[in-house]
Amino acid sequence: MADPLSRPTYKDFTATAPDVYGGLSALTQAVDAAGLDKGLTELVKLRASQINGCAFCLKFHLSVARQVGVPQEKLDLLATWRHAELFSAREQAALAYAEALTLLEGEPASDAVWAAVRAEFSEAEALYLTVTIAAINAWNRIGIGLRFAPPT
């Protein structure tokens, strides 16, 4: 009998649930195809993953962020972005929105947070930003629930 406490690996997950993997991957592909800045979306994914404590997603998206040219200083200071003074108004709005939709405390999608997003993003961009945040939160919960080891 299999160990009831063993959990599927990332490889097991993708092999066992390819349609789920494909569906979540399709969300990212749709955002990329829509033209939302990849560096910005990687910062948002990293911030949500920091909040959620998903080591797998942190390691994965740090690699992607570096590949697309996100400055190391931003990666180093992302957890304290509100005090770092190096994030643009657009990045700040996106990061605040990511935190609001990840923490879901109080009034998670407050009018003030949404107004800041809309001041920096078109309606379509705000929609794709919302999808980015929803997708990374889904990935975080899968990675945490199944305890995926960070990629090597």
Residue frames as a rotation matrix with the C-alpha (Angstrom) as fourth column:
MET 1
0.581 0.814 0.000 0.00
0.814 -0.581 0.000 0.00
0.000 0.000 -1.000 0.00
ALA 2
-0.069 -0.585 0.808 1.28
0.515 -0.715 -0.473 3.45
0.855 0.383 0.350 -0.86
ASP 3
-0.712 -0.257 -0.653 2.24
0.696 -0.379 -0.610 5.85
-0.091 -0.889 0.449 1.91
PRO 4
0.299 0.940 0.163 -0.91
0.949 -0.311 0.053 7.93
0.101 0.139 -0.985 2.57
LEU 5
0.558 -0.137 -0.819 1.26
0.297 -0.888 0.351 10.95
-0.775 -0.438 -0.455 3.38
SER 6
-0.565 -0.772 0.290 3.23
0.566 -0.106 0.818 10.91
-0.601 0.626 0.497 0.14
ARG 7
0.401 0.658 -0.638 2.29
-0.039 -0.683 -0.729 13.64
-0.915 0.317 -0.248 -2.30
PRO 8
0.691 -0.124 0.712 2.63
0.712 0.285 -0.642 13.84
-0.123 0.950 0.285 -6.06
THR 9
-0.385 -0.848 -0.364 5.68
0.577 -0.529 0.622 15.62
-0.720 0.029 0.693 -7.40
TYR 10
-0.076 0.277 -0.958 5.40
-0.543 -0.817 -0.193 18.41
-0.836 0.506 0.213 -9.95
LYS 11
-0.800 -0.282 -0.530 6.23
-0.600 0.404 0.691 15.85
0.019 0.870 -0.492 -12.65
ASP 12
-0.824 0.561 0.074 3.51
0.527 0.808 -0.262 13.53
-0.207 -0.177 -0.962 -11.31
PHE 13
-0.146 0.794 -0.591 1.03
0.168 -0.568 -0.805 16.41
-0.975 -0.217 -0.051 -11.31
THR 14
-0.237 0.020 -0.971 1.71
-0.809 -0.557 0.186 17.38
-0.538 0.830 0.148 -14.92
ALA 15
-0.925 -0.140 -0.352 1.53
-0.322 0.782 0.534 13.74
0.201 0.608 -0.768 -16.03
THR 16
-0.745 0.660 -0.100 -1.61
0.617 0.624 -0.479 12.88
-0.254 -0.419 -0.872 -14.07
ALA 17
0.296 0.863 -0.410 -3.52
0.614 -0.501 -0.610 16.12
-0.732 -0.071 -0.678 -14.70
PRO 18
-0.644 -0.662 0.382 -2.28
0.710 -0.333 0.620 17.39
-0.284 0.671 0.685 -18.07
ASP 19
-0.013 0.716 0.698 -5.53
0.755 -0.450 0.476 19.23
0.655 0.533 -0.535 -18.78
VAL 20
0.828 0.233 -0.509 -5.27
0.541 -0.572 0.617 21.12
-0.148 -0.786 -0.600 -15.48
TYR 21
-0.103 -0.952 -0.290 -1.62
0.569 -0.295 0.768 21.94
-0.816 -0.086 0.572 -16.17
GLY 22
-0.605 -0.114 0.788 -2.55
0.789 -0.221 0.573 23.00
0.109 0.969 0.224 -19.70
GLY 23
0.433 0.862 0.263 -5.45
0.761 -0.506 0.407 25.13
0.483 0.023 -0.875 -18.51
LEU 24
0.707 -0.241 -0.665 -3.33
0.422 -0.611 0.670 27.01
-0.568 -0.754 -0.330 -15.99
SER 25
-0.412 -0.904 0.114 -0.54
0.587 -0.168 0.792 27.39
-0.697 0.394 0.599 -18.54
ALA 26
-0.216 0.425 0.879 -3.06
0.915 -0.227 0.335 28.73
0.342 0.876 -0.339 -21.06
LEU 27
0.807 0.485 -0.336 -3.92
0.582 -0.748 0.319 31.57
-0.096 -0.453 -0.886 -18.68
THR 28
0.172 -0.843 -0.509 -0.28
0.232 -0.468 0.853 32.68
-0.957 -0.265 0.116 -18.63
GLN 29
-0.611 -0.394 0.687 -0.02
0.716 0.095 0.692 32.34
-0.337 0.914 0.224 -22.40
ALA 30
0.292 0.809 0.510 -3.14
0.907 -0.404 0.122 34.47
0.304 0.427 -0.851 -22.86
VAL 31
0.794 -0.074 -0.603 -1.71
0.296 -0.820 0.489 37.22
-0.531 -0.567 -0.630 -20.64
ASP 32
-0.264 -0.963 -0.044 1.62
0.308 -0.128 0.943 37.09
-0.914 0.236 0.331 -22.50
ALA 33
-0.455 0.148 0.878 -0.19
0.890 0.099 0.444 37.21
-0.021 0.984 -0.177 -25.86
ALA 34
0.642 0.767 0.019 -2.19
0.765 -0.641 0.064 40.24
0.061 -0.027 -0.998 -24.71
GLY 35
0.191 -0.683 0.705 1.07
0.427 -0.589 -0.686 42.13
0.884 0.432 0.179 -24.30
LEU 36
0.968 0.074 0.240 1.12
-0.181 -0.457 0.871 42.82
0.175 -0.886 -0.429 -20.57
ASP 37
0.254 -0.964 0.081 4.75
-0.791 -0.255 -0.556 43.47
0.556 0.077 -0.827 -19.66
LYS 38
0.492 -0.103 -0.865 6.42
0.186 0.983 -0.011 40.18
0.851 -0.155 0.502 -18.67
GLY 39
-0.644 -0.764 -0.039 8.70
0.244 -0.157 -0.957 41.82
0.725 -0.626 0.288 -16.11
LEU 40
-0.510 0.557 0.655 5.68
-0.797 -0.593 -0.116 43.35
0.324 -0.581 0.747 -14.38
THR 41
0.557 0.779 -0.289 3.71
-0.608 0.619 0.497 40.10
0.566 -0.101 0.818 -14.38
GLU 42
0.093 -0.596 -0.798 6.72
0.392 0.759 -0.521 38.27
0.915 -0.264 0.304 -12.95
LEU 43
-0.833 -0.337 0.440 6.98
-0.212 -0.539 -0.815 40.81
0.511 -0.772 0.378 -10.10
VAL 44
-0.024 0.925 0.378 3.29
-0.955 -0.133 0.264 40.26
0.295 -0.355 0.887 -9.35
LYS 45
0.617 0.228 -0.753 3.71
-0.170 0.973 0.155 36.47
0.768 0.033 0.639 -9.40
LEU 46
-0.379 -0.844 -0.380 6.72
0.342 0.254 -0.905 36.72
0.860 -0.473 0.193 -7.12
ARG 47
-0.712 0.131 0.690 4.95
-0.592 -0.640 -0.490 38.97
0.378 -0.757 0.533 -4.63
ALA 48
0.415 0.909 0.048 1.93
-0.831 0.357 0.427 36.65
0.371 -0.217 0.903 -4.40
SER 49
0.481 -0.302 -0.823 4.26
0.147 0.953 -0.264 33.66
0.864 0.006 0.503 -4.04
GLN 50
-0.691 -0.694 0.202 6.14
-0.029 -0.252 -0.967 35.43
0.722 -0.674 0.154 -1.23
ILE 51
-0.323 0.664 0.674 2.89
-0.922 -0.383 -0.064 36.08
0.216 -0.642 0.736 0.62
ASN 52
0.684 0.691 -0.232 1.67
-0.653 0.723 0.228 32.52
0.325 -0.004 0.946 0.12
GLY 53
0.147 -0.726 0.672 5.04
-0.787 0.326 0.524 30.96
-0.600 -0.605 -0.523 0.94
CYS 54
0.937 0.201 0.286 5.32
0.011 0.801 -0.599 28.86
-0.349 0.564 0.748 -2.22
ALA 55
0.107 -0.994 -0.034 9.01
-0.257 -0.061 0.964 27.96
-0.960 -0.094 -0.262 -2.59
PHE 56
-0.144 -0.108 0.984 8.44
0.778 0.602 0.180 26.20
-0.612 0.791 -0.003 -5.92
CYS 57
0.661 0.509 0.552 6.80
0.745 -0.532 -0.402 29.25
0.088 0.677 -0.731 -7.50
LEU 58
0.810 -0.441 -0.387 9.32
-0.205 -0.831 0.518 31.66
-0.550 -0.340 -0.763 -5.98
LYS 59
-0.164 -0.942 0.292 12.26
0.045 0.289 0.956 29.78
-0.985 0.170 -0.005 -7.44
PHE 60
-0.057 0.221 0.974 10.55
0.934 0.357 -0.026 29.31
-0.353 0.908 -0.227 -10.81
HIS 61
0.778 0.502 0.378 9.48
0.613 -0.738 -0.282 32.94
0.137 0.451 -0.882 -11.19
LEU 62
0.551 -0.713 -0.432 12.79
-0.173 -0.605 0.777 34.34
-0.816 -0.354 -0.457 -9.94
SER 63
-0.376 -0.694 0.614 14.42
0.467 0.430 0.773 32.50
-0.800 0.577 0.162 -12.83
VAL 64
0.156 0.520 0.840 11.89
0.987 -0.117 -0.111 33.84
0.041 0.846 -0.532 -15.33
ALA 65
0.925 0.211 -0.317 12.16
0.266 -0.954 0.140 37.38
-0.273 -0.214 -0.938 -13.93
ARG 66
0.107 -0.965 -0.239 15.94
-0.084 -0.248 0.965 37.31
-0.991 -0.083 -0.108 -14.35
GLN 67
-0.387 -0.226 0.894 15.57
0.764 0.464 0.448 35.96
-0.516 0.856 -0.007 -17.89
VAL 68
0.369 0.621 0.692 13.28
0.892 -0.445 -0.077 38.83
0.260 0.645 -0.718 -18.89
GLY 69
-0.317 -0.717 0.621 15.59
0.549 -0.672 -0.497 41.43
0.773 0.183 0.607 -17.35
VAL 70
0.836 0.531 0.140 13.97
0.165 -0.487 0.858 42.43
0.523 -0.694 -0.495 -14.07
PRO 71
0.051 -0.888 0.458 16.75
-0.482 -0.423 -0.767 44.23
0.875 -0.182 -0.449 -12.18
GLN 72
-0.276 -0.264 -0.924 18.23
0.535 0.756 -0.376 42.29
0.798 -0.598 -0.067 -9.27
GLU 73
-0.983 -0.112 0.148 17.66
-0.043 -0.637 -0.769 45.25
0.180 -0.762 0.622 -6.95
LYS 74
-0.229 0.969 0.088 13.91
-0.893 -0.245 0.376 45.02
0.387 0.007 0.922 -7.54
LEU 75
0.259 0.277 -0.925 13.98
-0.037 0.960 0.277 41.29
0.965 -0.037 0.259 -6.87
ASP 76
-0.621 -0.610 -0.492 15.97
0.486 0.193 -0.853 41.89
0.615 -0.768 0.177 -3.68
LEU 77
-0.985 0.175 -0.005 13.55
-0.121 -0.700 -0.704 44.53
-0.127 -0.693 0.710 -2.38
LEU 78
-0.573 0.808 -0.138 10.25
-0.089 0.106 0.990 43.14
0.815 0.579 0.012 -3.63
ALA 79
-0.192 0.516 -0.835 9.03
0.865 0.491 0.105 42.10
0.464 -0.702 -0.540 -0.17
THR 80
-0.133 0.092 -0.987 9.38
0.710 -0.686 -0.160 45.74
-0.692 -0.722 0.026 0.93
TRP 81
-0.382 -0.044 0.923 8.32
0.890 -0.288 0.354 47.37
0.250 0.957 0.149 -2.33
ARG 82
0.672 0.730 0.125 6.28
0.659 -0.666 0.349 50.06
0.338 -0.152 -0.929 -0.56
HIS 83
0.832 -0.401 -0.382 9.44
0.068 -0.611 0.789 51.44
-0.550 -0.683 -0.481 1.05
ALA 84
0.155 -0.856 0.493 12.00
0.780 0.412 0.471 50.78
-0.606 0.312 0.732 -1.69
GLU 85
0.435 0.120 -0.893 11.30
-0.178 -0.960 -0.216 53.87
-0.883 0.252 -0.396 -3.84
LEU 86
-0.673 -0.672 -0.308 12.46
-0.430 0.017 0.903 52.11
-0.602 0.740 -0.301 -7.01
PHE 87
-0.551 0.584 0.595 9.17
0.740 0.672 0.025 50.68
-0.386 0.454 -0.803 -8.21
SER 88
-0.931 0.236 0.279 7.21
0.016 -0.737 0.676 52.71
0.365 0.633 0.682 -10.76
ALA 89
-0.527 0.823 0.212 3.66
-0.770 -0.357 -0.528 53.89
-0.359 -0.442 0.822 -10.10
ARG 90
0.192 0.564 -0.803 2.46
-0.841 0.517 0.162 51.17
0.507 0.644 0.573 -12.49
GLU 91
-0.410 -0.427 -0.806 4.38
0.027 0.877 -0.479 48.48
0.912 -0.218 -0.348 -10.59
GLN 92
-0.976 0.060 0.210 3.16
-0.218 -0.177 -0.960 49.81
-0.020 -0.982 0.185 -7.24
ALA 93
-0.145 0.988 -0.055 -0.46
-0.982 -0.150 -0.113 49.68
-0.120 0.037 0.992 -8.38
ALA 94
0.215 0.182 -0.959 -0.01
-0.534 0.844 0.040 46.13
0.817 0.504 0.279 -9.67
LEU 95
-0.680 -0.556 -0.478 1.75
0.100 0.576 -0.811 44.97
0.726 -0.600 -0.336 -6.50
ALA 96
-0.804 0.466 0.369 -0.90
-0.551 -0.353 -0.756 46.52
-0.222 -0.811 0.540 -4.23
TYR 97
0.185 0.895 -0.407 -3.60
-0.972 0.229 0.061 44.81
0.148 0.384 0.912 -6.29
ALA 98
-0.087 -0.312 -0.946 -1.72
-0.233 0.930 -0.285 41.50
0.969 0.195 -0.153 -6.13
GLU 99
-0.961 -0.276 -0.008 -1.52
-0.039 0.164 -0.986 41.79
0.273 -0.947 -0.168 -2.34
ALA 100
-0.471 0.855 0.216 -5.20
-0.836 -0.355 -0.419 42.68
-0.282 -0.378 0.882 -2.07
LEU 101
0.402 0.668 -0.626 -6.29
-0.843 0.537 0.031 39.69
0.357 0.515 0.779 -4.18
THR 102
-0.251 -0.561 -0.789 -3.86
-0.087 0.825 -0.558 37.32
0.964 -0.072 -0.256 -2.45
LEU 103
-0.978 -0.189 0.086 -4.54
-0.087 -0.006 -0.996 38.24
0.189 -0.982 -0.011 1.17
LEU 104
-0.329 0.942 -0.071 -8.33
0.213 0.148 0.966 38.63
0.920 0.303 -0.249 0.74
GLU 105
-0.481 0.142 -0.865 -8.66
0.872 -0.026 -0.489 40.40
-0.092 -0.990 -0.111 4.07
GLY 106
-0.535 0.314 -0.784 -10.92
0.097 -0.899 -0.426 43.32
-0.839 -0.304 0.451 4.88
GLU 107
0.698 0.664 -0.269 -12.08
-0.166 -0.215 -0.962 44.73
-0.696 0.716 -0.040 1.57
PRO 108
0.088 -0.826 0.556 -9.72
0.501 0.519 0.693 42.86
-0.861 0.218 0.459 -0.77
ALA 109
-0.429 -0.193 0.883 -10.58
0.893 -0.241 0.381 44.63
0.139 0.951 0.275 -3.99
SER 110
-0.023 0.421 -0.907 -11.25
0.612 -0.712 -0.346 48.06
-0.791 -0.562 -0.242 -2.53
ASP 111
0.865 0.397 0.307 -12.23
0.491 -0.543 -0.681 50.96
-0.103 0.740 -0.665 -4.71
ALA 112
0.697 -0.658 -0.284 -8.95
-0.528 -0.740 0.417 52.68
-0.485 -0.140 -0.863 -3.83
VAL 113
-0.233 -0.791 0.566 -6.82
-0.060 0.592 0.803 49.74
-0.971 0.153 -0.185 -4.97
TRP 114
0.158 0.379 0.912 -8.89
0.863 0.396 -0.314 49.37
-0.480 0.836 -0.265 -8.14
ALA 115
0.968 0.197 -0.158 -8.68
0.119 -0.907 -0.404 53.11
-0.223 0.372 -0.901 -8.84
ALA 116
0.251 -0.954 -0.166 -4.88
-0.574 -0.285 0.768 52.94
-0.780 -0.097 -0.619 -8.58
VAL 117
-0.318 -0.297 0.900 -4.85
0.440 0.795 0.418 50.01
-0.839 0.530 -0.122 -11.00
ARG 118
0.464 0.615 0.638 -7.12
0.847 -0.099 -0.522 51.82
-0.258 0.782 -0.567 -13.48
ALA 119
0.816 -0.251 -0.521 -5.00
-0.238 -0.967 0.092 54.96
-0.527 0.049 -0.849 -13.26
GLU 120
-0.135 -0.987 -0.083 -2.05
-0.658 0.026 0.753 52.94
-0.741 0.156 -0.653 -14.58
PHE 121
-0.858 -0.135 0.496 -3.69
0.161 0.846 0.509 50.22
-0.488 0.517 -0.704 -16.69
SER 122
-0.625 0.693 -0.359 -6.27
-0.686 -0.269 0.676 50.15
0.372 0.669 0.644 -19.44
GLU 123
0.292 0.817 0.497 -9.44
-0.927 0.370 -0.064 48.16
-0.236 -0.442 0.866 -18.81
ALA 124
0.806 -0.030 -0.591 -8.07
-0.283 0.857 -0.429 45.22
0.520 0.514 0.683 -20.82
GLU 125
-0.241 -0.966 -0.093 -4.71
-0.246 0.154 -0.957 45.37
0.939 -0.208 -0.275 -19.04
ALA 126
-0.416 0.167 0.894 -6.47
-0.908 -0.120 -0.400 45.41
0.041 -0.979 0.202 -15.65
LEU 127
0.719 0.695 -0.013 -8.43
-0.695 0.718 -0.043 42.34
-0.021 0.040 0.999 -16.70
TYR 128
0.566 -0.572 -0.594 -5.25
-0.013 0.714 -0.700 40.48
0.824 0.404 0.397 -17.68
LEU 129
-0.497 -0.692 0.523 -3.54
-0.543 -0.222 -0.810 41.62
0.677 -0.687 -0.265 -14.48
THR 130
0.118 0.651 0.750 -6.46
-0.976 0.214 -0.032 40.12
-0.181 -0.728 0.661 -12.53
VAL 131
0.898 0.184 -0.399 -6.05
-0.315 0.903 -0.292 36.85
0.307 0.388 0.869 -14.44
THR 132
0.005 -0.982 -0.190 -2.31
-0.203 0.185 -0.962 36.85
0.979 0.043 -0.199 -13.68
ILE 133
-0.522 -0.170 0.836 -2.98
-0.817 -0.180 -0.547 37.21
0.244 -0.969 -0.045 -9.95
ALA 134
0.515 0.777 0.360 -5.70
-0.827 0.561 -0.027 34.55
-0.223 -0.284 0.932 -9.96
ALA 135
0.752 -0.247 -0.611 -3.48
-0.210 0.789 -0.577 32.11
0.625 0.562 0.542 -11.86
ILE 136
-0.336 -0.942 0.003 -0.46
-0.307 0.106 -0.946 32.49
0.890 -0.319 -0.325 -9.60
ASN 137
-0.296 0.296 0.908 -2.65
-0.951 -0.007 -0.308 32.05
-0.085 -0.955 0.284 -6.53
ALA 138
0.825 0.556 -0.100 -4.00
-0.565 0.814 -0.135 28.81
0.006 0.168 0.986 -8.03
TRP 139
0.393 -0.768 -0.505 -0.45
-0.071 0.522 -0.850 27.63
0.917 0.371 0.150 -8.78
ASN 140
-0.468 -0.575 0.671 0.67
-0.685 -0.243 -0.687 28.60
0.558 -0.781 -0.280 -5.25
ARG 141
0.164 0.623 0.765 -2.10
-0.948 0.314 -0.052 26.59
-0.272 -0.716 0.642 -3.67
ILE 142
0.919 0.074 -0.388 -1.32
-0.236 0.890 -0.390 23.56
0.316 0.450 0.835 -5.83
GLY 143
0.101 -0.984 -0.149 2.41
-0.137 0.135 -0.981 23.84
0.985 0.120 -0.121 -5.15
ILE 144
-0.474 -0.220 0.852 1.92
-0.831 -0.208 -0.516 24.28
0.290 -0.953 -0.084 -1.42
GLY 145
0.467 0.774 0.428 -0.78
-0.861 0.508 0.022 21.63
-0.201 -0.378 0.904 -1.12
LEU 146
0.967 -0.123 -0.222 1.32
0.023 0.913 -0.407 19.05
0.253 0.388 0.886 -2.95
ARG 147
0.670 -0.741 -0.037 4.59
-0.161 -0.194 0.968 20.37
-0.724 -0.643 -0.249 -1.48
PHE 148
0.892 -0.385 0.237 6.37
0.332 0.203 -0.921 20.69
0.306 0.901 0.308 -4.80
ALA 149
0.242 -0.905 -0.349 10.12
0.721 -0.073 0.689 20.87
-0.649 -0.418 0.635 -4.35
PRO 150
0.508 -0.118 -0.853 11.65
-0.408 -0.906 -0.117 24.03
-0.759 0.407 -0.508 -5.85
PRO 151
0.988 -0.143 0.066 12.94
0.123 0.446 -0.887 23.40
0.097 0.884 0.458 -9.38
THR 152
0.388 -0.918 -0.078 16.65
0.412 0.098 0.906 22.74
-0.824 -0.384 0.416 -9.68
